[in-house]
Amino acid sequence: MADLSRQDALTIARIVRVNHAGEFGAIRIYSAQILVARRFWPDCVPSLSEMLGHERIHCAAFRAAMPARQSRPCRVMQFWSWGGWLLGFVTALLGPQGIWACTAAVEAAVHRHLDDQLFFLADRDRYLHGIILAIREEELAHLHHAEEQLKSPGQVLNFLRSLISIATDVLIWLSTWGDSSRMTRALKAAKHP
């Protein structure tokens, strides 16, 4: 890692923390969806199981990155845990379209934040940048798969996607103490000087 200011080091610790929490939340979402899908929508289970496997690997990678960055698990882990499980359970009860709308909404929000993080980390933490870059590709594949499964979503599923996306953004903001907003503004400023 480069010589970091105290603020940059704190932001990096928060990035690792929120990414770990988010991956844990994704594990809980997919676990609940698989529980319901095994009974009602078995065709969804193979894709959900593959995505769950990816999320477990991602979660472990961020957990392993914590000590070197003086980071620790998020204080609102219970929100990520129970919220993720409840979200996965409810959306799975809505059927395959509910499952894929949830996946698309979460992965789109995550993708935006990963782009912001990659911009921030480029000159500050090359190792973490590399981890996130590799993970972003799998998360993007999850997003594309979910969008391919959505058949003319309609107003209800579009509303659900918006609601889930907003909730994901709020949890990310809370878990980073607003650093996610600062990274977004910095990226926009760099793209449009």
TORNURO-86044 format. One record per residue (C-alpha): x, y, z; residue in one letter. Coordinates in pm, whole numbers, plus 32768, in hexadecimal, padded with zeros to 4 digits. Example, Ala and Ser with C-alpha at 12.3 -4.5 7.8 and 13.67 -1.06 7.14 Angstrom:
84CE7E3E830Ca/85577F9682CAs/
END
This chain:
800080008000m/806C81627FBBa/80AA825F80D0d/7F4A82AC813Cl/7EB183CD81F3s/7DEF8375832Cr/7CA883BE8273q/7D0582DF814Cd/7D6681C18235a/7C1981E682E9l/7B5C81E6819Ft/7C1280A98130i/7BBC8001827Ba/7A5080618241r/7A597FDC80DBi/7AD07E898156v/79CD7E8D826Er/78A47EE1818Fv/790E7DEC8080n/792E7CD68181h/77D67D2E820Fa/773D7D4280B3g/77C67BF0804Fe/77417B5E8195f/75EE7BFA8147g/75FA7B5F7FEBa/76467A0B8086i/75107A33815Dr/74397AA18034i/74A2797B7F5By/74857885807Ds/731C78EB80BFa/72C878EA7F4Dq/7357778C7F26i/728C77168052l/714877857FABv/71B177327E46a/720275C87E9Br/7092759A7EEFr/6FE976777DEBf/70DE76E27CDAw/71E575CD7CB7p/7257764E7B63d/72EA777F7C14c/73B976B87D0Ev/74EE766B7C36p/752777DC7BDCs/74E078517D3El/75CD774A7DCBs/76E377B77CE1e/76B179237D43m/76AC78C37EB4l/77FC78167E84g/788E79527DEAh/78097A297F07e/78A77944800Cr/79F979667F62i/79D07AE17F48h/796F7AFB80B7c/7AA27A32811Fa/7B857B0D8047a/7B0A7C4C80EEf/7B1F7BAE8248r/7C887B4F8202a/7CD57CB4818Fa/7C587D4F82D4m/7D807D2483C4p/7E827DCD82E2a/7D987EF882C0r/7D3B7F158431q/7BD57EBF83D6s/7AD87DEC848Cr/797E7D62843Fp/786A7E62841Ac/77A97ED2854Fr/765F7EA88496v/76A67D3F842Cm/75587CD284BBq/74A67DB783C1f/756A7D1982A6w/75277BBD832Fs/73B87BCB8386w/73617CC7827Ag/740D7BF08174g/735F7AB481E4w/72097B5A81F3l/723D7BFE809Fl/72A47AB28005g/718179F880A2f/70757AF4803Dv/70F47B217EDAt/710B79A87EAAa/6F9E79887F16l/6F4C7A757DF5l/6FD479727D03g/70F779697C0Fp/70B27ACD7B9Cq/70C77B447D05g/720E7A8A7D33i/72AD7B1E7BFBw/72247C7C7C3Da/72C97C6F7D93c/74137BF47D04t/740F7CFD7BF2a/73C47E167CEAa/74CD7DB17DE7v/75D97D6C7CE3e/75997EB57C2Ca/75C17F787D71a/76F77EB17DCCv/778D7EE67C73h/776880627C90r/781680607DE2h/792C7F797D6Dl/797680687C4Ed/799081887D47d/7A7480B77E25q/7B5380527D03l/7B8381BE7CA5f/7BD982177E0Df/7CC580F07E42l/7D8481057CF7a/7EAC81C87D87d/7E7381787EF5r/7E5B7FFC7F1Ed/7EB67F347DE8r/7E827DE47E94y/7D1F7E327F05l/7CDF7ED17DB1h/7D3C7D837D0Eg/7C567CBE7DF3i/7B307DA37DAAi/7B777DA47C34l/7B677C277C29a/7A2E7C1C7D00i/79847D287C30r/79917C437AFFe/78D27B307BB4e/77D87C287C44e/77A17CB57AE8l/77637B547A66a/765D7B277B79h/75B77C6C7B0Bl/75B37C05799Bh/75297AAD79EEh/74127B427AC2a/73B67C3F79B6e/73AA7B2B78AEe/72B37A6A7988q/71C77B9079B4l/70AB7B7F78BDk/70017CD2788Cs/70147D2B79FFp/6EEC7E1B7A11g/6EA47F277B12q/6EA17E4B7C47v/6FF77DB07C04l/70877EFF7B9An/70087F947CE2f/709E7E6E7DA1l/71EE7E9F7CF2r/71EB80127D47s/71947FCE7EB2l/72A37EC67ED8i/73A37FA47E2Ds/735580C87F17i/73657FE6804Aa/74B67F5E7FD6t/753E80BE7FA1d/74C6812880FBv/756C7FFD81A3l/76AF804280E6i/76A381B1814Dw/7665815782BAl/777A805382B8s/787C81468228t/7810827482F8w/77CC832F81B6g/791982E0810Ed/7854823B7FF4s/77BB838F7F9Fs/790F84377F9Fr/799D832C7EB6m/787683557DC8t/78A784CF7DBCr/7A1D84A87D81a/79E383B77C62l/78E2849F7BC1k/79CD85C77BE7a/7AE885057B43a/7A0B849D7A1Fk/798185FB79E8h/7A9386F97A42p/
END
